[in-house]
Structures are given as structure tokens and as C-alpha cells.
Amino acid sequence: MPHIAIDNGQPGISGLLALRPDTAAPLGMLANALLRDPAPMSRGERELVAAYVSRLNGTRFCEGSHSAFAAAQLDGGEDLVKAALTDPSSAPLTERMRALLRIAAEVQKQAKPVSEEAVAAARAAGAGDTEIHDTVLIAAAFCMYNRYVDALDTNLPEDPGYYAEGAKHIVESGYGRES
């Protein structure tokens, strides 16, 4: 049961954003900048980082959402995302993506500098400064988004197809934009 009145019937962050459009706008702009705008990492890869951090944080709504968004944009779809979230070291990912997920996990774990070993592994696998930067920022932002959703004890969607429908909208229109 949510800790605040969310009377719009929407689960997770969707209900919170509908409740407070004034804060929804900048949060949507941040999500678009991190996950949709042009960058060296693909949209699907960036969504995978968001899903992975959400999984590590135990935020079921964000894990479900961003897993669907990643699956809709990555070759390998749901099977790849499930494997990556379960065990990135054995998932059919590039070494670069494995190394970036390691960085994301370090960011999720604590507010300390990422280890030199993790950065060196990412560089050795072909990641540049922008990819390392973006991974750290996505991971940090999703710790915030996850805490926003879970701290207010938002509801999960009742419809199992909710995440797939959301993926269609996000892939087509992005975050916080009219469809």
C-alpha cells in the first residue's frame, strides 16, 4: 500500500510522475538524456544498465520496466536481458558491456570511487570516457529513481503486459513526452 495517496491508478514511478507533473518534467528530461539521446552506448545497452542497477536495488517496478525497454532494443531480446541480469559474467554480452555492468554494480553498492580495476577492465574492453561516464551517471540516477519508487511503496502493475506496452511507448516516444 503506497505511503501517499496516488489516486491515478498508475503503478510505480508512473503514478508518482502523474501525481506531480512539476517534478515529472525534469525527471523525464534526465531519463531522456541518459537513456535516449545520442551516445556511444546504444539505447538498449543504457536501458540494460538501468535494469541491472534496478535489479541490484531490488526495485521490481524499475527492473521490470527497464528490462522490457532493453529487450525491445537489443538483439537477443528478453533472453539476453534475463541472462545479463542473472549473471553478467556468463551472459552472451560483449566484454565491454560486462565491464560496464561491473562499474554500474560498484556505483550501486556504495558512494565511493569506482575501482581502478573496473575502469581498467572497461578501457581494455574498448569503453571510452563517455561510456564510463554515462554508465556511472545512469547507475547513480537509477539509485535515485529506485529509491523514489520503493521509498513511497508504490504499487506494481496488475497486468503482466504492462511492461511490454510501456516498452512500445518508450521506444517510440521516449520519457515524459507526448505520444
Backbone bond lengths (Angstrom), bond angles and torsions (degrees), N, CA, C in turn:
res aa  C-N    CA-C-N  psi(-1)  N-CA   C-N-CA  omega(-1)  CA-C   N-CA-C  phi
1 M - - - 1.450 - - 1.533 107.86 -
2 P 1.316 118.04 121.90 1.471 120.37 -179.45 1.535 111.99 -56.75
3 H 1.304 114.76 148.63 1.464 121.51 -179.80 1.526 112.65 -76.29
4 I 1.321 117.93 -15.05 1.460 122.46 178.17 1.525 108.32 -129.38
5 A 1.315 116.01 161.43 1.464 119.83 179.64 1.520 110.16 -73.69
6 I 1.313 115.84 115.88 1.465 122.58 175.23 1.520 105.14 -119.56
7 D 1.308 115.53 92.46 1.463 121.48 -170.31 1.524 113.93 -93.83
8 N 1.329 118.05 12.68 1.461 119.81 -176.86 1.524 112.96 -95.11
9 G 1.339 117.65 -1.18 1.450 121.38 176.16 1.515 115.41 75.23
10 Q 1.318 118.00 6.45 1.461 120.35 -178.46 1.531 110.45 -98.35
11 P 1.332 117.65 140.47 1.458 121.16 -178.59 1.531 112.28 -83.39
12 G 1.329 114.60 166.60 1.457 122.51 171.28 1.511 114.45 51.63
13 I 1.314 114.56 -144.73 1.458 120.09 -178.20 1.520 111.90 -65.54
14 S 1.321 117.34 -24.52 1.470 120.48 179.29 1.527 110.47 -58.71
15 G 1.326 116.65 -44.27 1.455 120.55 178.41 1.514 112.41 -65.60
16 L 1.339 116.53 -39.36 1.465 120.53 178.93 1.523 111.25 -66.32
17 L 1.315 116.68 -41.34 1.464 120.25 -179.63 1.525 111.43 -67.40
18 A 1.336 116.68 -38.71 1.462 120.04 177.74 1.530 110.45 -67.40
19 L 1.316 116.23 -32.79 1.463 121.60 179.60 1.526 111.56 -68.66
20 R 1.326 116.52 -36.19 1.469 121.29 -175.50 1.530 110.63 -129.78
21 P 1.341 117.83 78.50 1.461 120.56 -179.79 1.529 113.19 -59.83
22 D 1.328 116.94 -26.43 1.463 119.72 179.56 1.529 111.98 -66.22
23 T 1.317 117.40 -34.42 1.468 119.43 175.81 1.525 111.41 -91.46
24 A 1.338 116.28 -22.45 1.467 120.05 178.47 1.528 111.31 -62.17
25 A 1.328 116.94 -40.17 1.469 120.14 -176.35 1.534 112.03 -58.84
26 P 1.338 120.00 -53.24 1.471 117.59 179.93 1.519 113.33 -68.78
27 L 1.344 118.02 -32.47 1.462 119.20 177.21 1.525 110.79 -66.13
28 G 1.330 116.67 -38.97 1.462 120.69 176.25 1.519 112.17 -66.12
29 M 1.327 116.03 -39.98 1.470 119.21 177.54 1.526 110.82 -62.95
30 L 1.330 116.79 -40.91 1.469 120.42 177.84 1.527 110.26 -63.69
31 A 1.330 117.45 -46.07 1.465 120.17 179.17 1.525 111.23 -60.19
32 N 1.327 117.24 -41.61 1.470 119.87 177.16 1.516 111.45 -62.52
33 A 1.323 116.95 -44.81 1.471 120.38 -179.85 1.523 110.93 -61.62
34 L 1.322 116.63 -41.84 1.461 120.40 -176.89 1.523 113.61 -76.25
35 L 1.324 116.63 -37.94 1.460 120.15 -167.52 1.519 115.12 -112.34
36 R 1.323 118.12 -14.76 1.471 119.92 -172.73 1.523 114.00 -123.02
37 D 1.329 117.58 -36.04 1.456 119.47 -175.57 1.531 110.75 -64.44
38 P 1.334 117.74 158.37 1.468 120.10 -179.46 1.535 111.68 -54.95
39 A 1.324 115.28 136.30 1.466 122.51 -178.93 1.523 108.30 -162.71
40 P 1.335 117.07 161.52 1.470 119.39 178.13 1.529 113.57 -61.52
41 M 1.321 117.62 -35.67 1.465 120.39 175.81 1.525 108.30 -80.18
42 S 1.316 116.59 143.53 1.463 119.86 178.01 1.524 109.81 -69.37
43 R 1.323 115.36 163.18 1.460 119.96 176.01 1.528 110.78 -59.00
44 G 1.312 116.60 -42.35 1.463 120.55 179.30 1.517 112.41 -62.74
45 E 1.321 117.33 -40.79 1.468 120.38 177.79 1.522 111.29 -63.65
46 R 1.331 116.02 -42.02 1.471 119.62 179.54 1.527 110.82 -66.61
47 E 1.332 117.22 -37.91 1.461 120.57 176.10 1.531 110.27 -65.14
48 L 1.333 116.88 -35.61 1.459 120.39 178.13 1.528 110.58 -63.91
49 V 1.317 117.72 -40.42 1.470 120.49 175.78 1.536 109.59 -60.01
50 A 1.334 116.70 -45.17 1.470 120.59 179.05 1.527 110.99 -61.59
51 A 1.318 117.58 -43.36 1.465 121.64 179.33 1.524 111.02 -64.64
52 Y 1.339 116.62 -41.50 1.461 121.44 -177.93 1.530 110.92 -65.23
53 V 1.306 117.26 -46.03 1.465 120.46 178.02 1.522 110.07 -63.18
54 S 1.327 116.66 -40.70 1.466 120.64 177.83 1.528 110.89 -62.49
55 R 1.315 116.45 -38.91 1.482 120.96 176.56 1.521 110.01 -63.13
56 L 1.330 116.48 -47.07 1.468 119.92 -179.99 1.527 111.38 -62.02
57 N 1.318 116.66 -33.98 1.460 120.98 179.08 1.528 112.31 -81.27
58 G 1.324 118.11 -8.87 1.456 121.48 -179.94 1.520 113.46 73.03
59 T 1.319 116.97 25.22 1.462 121.50 -179.20 1.522 108.01 -94.06
60 R 1.318 115.50 95.47 1.459 121.88 -171.57 1.528 112.64 -62.45
61 F 1.330 118.27 -40.07 1.460 119.64 -179.44 1.528 110.77 -62.41
62 C 1.319 117.05 -50.10 1.472 120.20 -178.06 1.529 111.59 -69.02
63 E 1.322 117.10 -36.34 1.466 119.45 175.71 1.519 110.08 -61.30
64 G 1.334 116.96 -47.34 1.460 120.74 179.96 1.513 112.47 -62.72
65 S 1.320 116.19 -44.85 1.472 120.53 -179.62 1.520 111.41 -62.66
66 H 1.313 116.38 -56.03 1.463 119.54 -172.96 1.523 112.45 -73.85
67 S 1.336 117.37 -23.50 1.468 119.42 171.01 1.522 109.63 -64.32
68 A 1.326 116.79 -44.77 1.473 120.53 178.73 1.523 110.60 -65.22
69 F 1.321 117.07 -39.88 1.470 120.53 -179.38 1.527 110.12 -66.53
70 A 1.341 117.04 -40.08 1.467 120.85 177.64 1.530 110.31 -66.57
71 A 1.333 116.48 -46.35 1.465 121.00 -177.71 1.523 111.24 -59.76
72 A 1.320 117.00 -35.67 1.465 120.89 -179.32 1.525 112.18 -71.04
73 Q 1.328 117.06 -13.30 1.466 119.99 -173.97 1.527 114.09 -123.08
74 L 1.323 117.25 1.85 1.464 120.71 -179.67 1.524 110.37 -117.18
75 D 1.342 115.89 140.00 1.457 119.47 169.06 1.530 106.62 -61.63
76 G 1.288 116.64 134.88 1.463 120.52 -176.52 1.512 112.32 101.89
77 G 1.331 117.71 -17.14 1.452 123.59 172.78 1.513 115.84 46.52
78 E 1.340 114.61 -138.15 1.464 121.33 -174.98 1.524 112.58 -59.49
79 D 1.321 117.56 -39.45 1.466 119.95 -178.55 1.524 110.96 -61.61
80 L 1.320 116.73 -43.85 1.459 120.52 178.83 1.525 110.53 -63.19
81 V 1.319 117.02 -45.99 1.465 120.49 -177.79 1.523 110.18 -63.29
82 K 1.324 117.96 -45.87 1.468 120.50 178.76 1.528 110.89 -58.59
83 A 1.315 116.78 -44.17 1.463 120.24 179.62 1.526 110.98 -63.87
84 A 1.326 116.79 -41.98 1.466 120.81 -178.94 1.523 111.71 -65.85
85 L 1.323 116.79 -39.13 1.462 119.85 -179.42 1.527 111.52 -72.81
86 T 1.327 116.70 -30.65 1.459 121.11 -179.50 1.522 111.40 -75.82
87 D 1.326 116.37 -47.69 1.472 120.63 -178.25 1.525 109.52 -159.37
88 P 1.328 117.04 92.91 1.466 119.34 -178.45 1.528 113.45 -57.64
89 S 1.327 117.41 -28.77 1.467 119.40 -177.12 1.524 112.85 -68.76
90 S 1.332 118.32 -24.31 1.459 120.12 179.34 1.530 113.00 -111.10
91 A 1.328 117.30 -3.43 1.468 121.31 -179.93 1.529 110.01 -72.65
92 P 1.329 117.56 153.25 1.460 120.51 178.97 1.538 111.70 -76.11
93 L 1.333 114.76 66.56 1.463 123.05 179.05 1.514 109.64 -111.36
94 T 1.311 115.80 161.24 1.462 119.44 171.91 1.529 108.72 -71.21
95 E 1.307 115.88 157.19 1.473 119.83 176.01 1.531 110.17 -60.15
96 R 1.321 116.59 -35.18 1.463 121.17 177.94 1.526 110.15 -60.63
97 M 1.332 117.16 -45.78 1.462 120.09 -178.52 1.522 110.76 -68.82
98 R 1.324 117.30 -38.56 1.477 119.66 175.93 1.521 110.39 -59.26
99 A 1.322 115.95 -44.70 1.466 120.09 -179.00 1.527 111.42 -65.78
100 L 1.331 117.10 -38.05 1.467 119.58 178.63 1.528 110.64 -68.72
101 L 1.317 118.40 -36.98 1.465 120.33 175.93 1.527 111.06 -65.76
102 R 1.317 117.00 -33.29 1.476 120.15 175.00 1.521 109.70 -62.22
103 I 1.326 116.68 -43.78 1.465 120.52 176.99 1.528 109.82 -61.00
104 A 1.313 116.80 -45.98 1.467 120.45 179.73 1.525 110.85 -58.13
105 A 1.330 117.23 -41.33 1.464 121.08 179.55 1.526 111.26 -64.34
106 E 1.311 117.22 -37.73 1.462 119.75 178.00 1.528 111.07 -66.77
107 V 1.319 117.23 -39.80 1.460 120.99 177.38 1.524 109.51 -63.80
108 Q 1.329 117.04 -43.99 1.466 121.26 -179.29 1.517 111.48 -62.46
109 K 1.303 117.06 -35.85 1.462 121.06 -173.47 1.521 112.94 -69.10
110 Q 1.330 117.28 -41.39 1.464 119.31 -177.01 1.516 111.07 -163.23
111 A 1.315 114.89 156.08 1.468 121.10 179.17 1.527 108.58 -86.28
112 K 1.297 115.40 74.84 1.468 124.34 179.19 1.525 107.47 -138.03
113 P 1.320 117.72 164.10 1.463 118.09 175.50 1.529 111.38 -59.24
114 V 1.320 115.30 141.59 1.458 120.82 173.07 1.525 106.94 -62.34
115 S 1.312 116.83 144.20 1.465 120.04 -177.25 1.524 111.23 -64.91
116 E 1.305 114.79 148.03 1.466 120.77 176.72 1.524 110.08 -60.75
117 E 1.330 116.48 -33.67 1.464 120.90 179.80 1.526 110.97 -64.80
118 A 1.323 116.89 -41.91 1.464 120.03 -179.86 1.520 110.92 -66.53
119 V 1.316 116.84 -41.01 1.468 120.43 178.60 1.528 109.91 -66.60
120 A 1.323 117.12 -43.19 1.463 120.72 179.01 1.533 110.79 -61.88
121 A 1.323 117.20 -40.83 1.466 120.39 178.59 1.529 110.94 -64.26
122 A 1.324 116.78 -40.25 1.468 120.01 178.04 1.525 110.54 -64.84
123 R 1.305 117.15 -43.64 1.474 120.03 178.53 1.527 110.92 -63.87
124 A 1.330 117.04 -42.69 1.468 121.09 179.26 1.526 111.22 -62.46
125 A 1.326 116.85 -27.80 1.469 121.37 -179.91 1.529 112.15 -89.83
126 G 1.335 116.65 3.62 1.462 120.11 174.86 1.514 116.29 103.46
127 A 1.316 119.00 2.56 1.468 120.76 178.66 1.524 110.07 -77.70
128 G 1.310 115.35 137.23 1.457 121.09 176.31 1.515 111.46 -100.39
129 D 1.328 115.02 -177.09 1.461 120.92 -178.46 1.526 112.48 -56.43
130 T 1.330 117.39 -42.42 1.468 119.53 -177.07 1.521 110.74 -65.59
131 E 1.313 118.74 -41.50 1.468 121.04 179.44 1.525 111.23 -65.79
132 I 1.321 116.80 -40.69 1.466 120.20 177.95 1.532 109.24 -65.51
133 H 1.323 116.75 -46.60 1.465 121.24 177.77 1.524 110.80 -57.05
134 D 1.335 116.42 -50.68 1.455 120.49 -175.95 1.529 111.62 -63.60
135 T 1.320 117.49 -38.17 1.463 120.98 177.93 1.522 110.54 -62.55
136 V 1.322 116.59 -45.51 1.470 120.25 178.99 1.526 110.18 -62.36
137 L 1.326 117.66 -44.30 1.458 120.34 -177.70 1.529 111.54 -68.61
138 I 1.324 118.16 -41.08 1.467 120.59 176.97 1.529 109.40 -61.74
139 A 1.327 117.16 -46.45 1.470 120.34 -179.24 1.527 110.79 -61.68
140 A 1.311 117.45 -44.62 1.468 120.55 179.68 1.527 111.13 -64.67
141 A 1.326 116.42 -43.89 1.463 120.06 -179.96 1.526 110.89 -64.18
142 F 1.328 117.39 -38.24 1.454 118.74 -179.19 1.516 112.48 -74.11
143 C 1.312 118.33 -23.45 1.462 118.33 169.31 1.530 108.81 -63.03
144 M 1.329 117.40 -40.07 1.466 121.22 177.59 1.530 111.14 -67.92
145 Y 1.321 118.16 -50.19 1.465 120.80 179.44 1.536 110.28 -58.24
146 N 1.328 117.15 -44.13 1.461 121.10 -179.44 1.525 111.40 -61.59
147 R 1.303 116.93 -42.21 1.460 120.01 179.86 1.528 111.07 -67.46
148 Y 1.316 117.03 -36.47 1.462 121.93 176.86 1.528 109.86 -59.11
149 V 1.315 116.51 -48.06 1.465 122.12 -177.86 1.527 111.18 -67.93
150 D 1.322 117.32 -48.10 1.467 120.50 -174.27 1.525 113.27 -78.57
151 A 1.320 118.11 -35.01 1.464 119.84 -177.83 1.521 111.79 -63.85
152 L 1.327 116.84 -30.46 1.462 120.47 178.10 1.529 111.97 -92.83
153 D 1.336 116.65 4.23 1.463 123.31 174.45 1.529 111.85 54.60
154 T 1.324 115.58 49.18 1.466 120.32 -178.73 1.528 110.94 -67.14
155 N 1.311 115.66 159.59 1.466 122.11 -179.69 1.523 111.07 -78.25
156 L 1.319 114.50 153.19 1.454 121.51 170.67 1.530 108.22 -89.48
157 P 1.324 117.94 155.19 1.467 118.95 178.56 1.525 110.93 -66.41
158 E 1.326 115.24 144.63 1.465 120.34 177.12 1.524 111.31 -82.40
159 D 1.329 116.83 -30.75 1.463 122.50 -177.69 1.528 109.62 -85.67
160 P 1.338 118.21 120.32 1.465 119.76 179.70 1.534 113.24 -62.43
161 G 1.328 118.17 -20.12 1.457 120.98 178.62 1.515 114.22 -86.24
162 Y 1.312 117.11 1.45 1.471 121.83 -177.25 1.527 111.95 -55.18
163 Y 1.321 117.06 -47.11 1.465 120.93 -175.26 1.530 111.51 -67.37
164 A 1.321 117.20 -40.48 1.474 120.49 178.60 1.525 110.68 -64.55
165 E 1.327 117.22 -40.54 1.472 120.34 176.80 1.526 110.47 -64.02
166 G 1.326 115.73 -41.77 1.462 120.06 177.44 1.512 111.66 -61.54
167 A 1.332 116.39 -37.50 1.466 120.29 179.81 1.523 110.70 -62.02
168 K 1.328 117.52 -40.26 1.472 120.18 178.49 1.525 110.17 -58.58
169 H 1.323 116.21 -45.10 1.465 120.50 -179.40 1.534 111.53 -65.54
170 I 1.322 116.90 -46.52 1.470 120.69 -177.00 1.525 110.58 -64.29
171 V 1.322 117.23 -44.91 1.464 120.51 -179.24 1.523 110.21 -61.46
172 E 1.323 116.75 -39.59 1.458 120.97 -177.86 1.528 113.46 -79.86
173 S 1.337 116.96 -43.07 1.458 120.07 -168.10 1.526 115.97 -119.37
174 G 1.316 119.05 -18.52 1.444 120.50 -178.66 1.521 113.03 88.58
175 Y 1.300 115.52 -169.15 1.453 123.26 -175.63 1.518 110.95 -95.18
176 G 1.315 115.23 130.08 1.456 120.67 173.16 1.514 114.95 68.00
177 R 1.301 116.66 17.97 1.459 121.16 179.23 1.517 108.61 -111.70
178 E 1.304 115.53 150.51 1.479 118.99 177.73 1.522 109.00 -66.40
179 S 1.323 115.59 142.91 1.472 118.61 179.55 1.502 111.83 -83.47
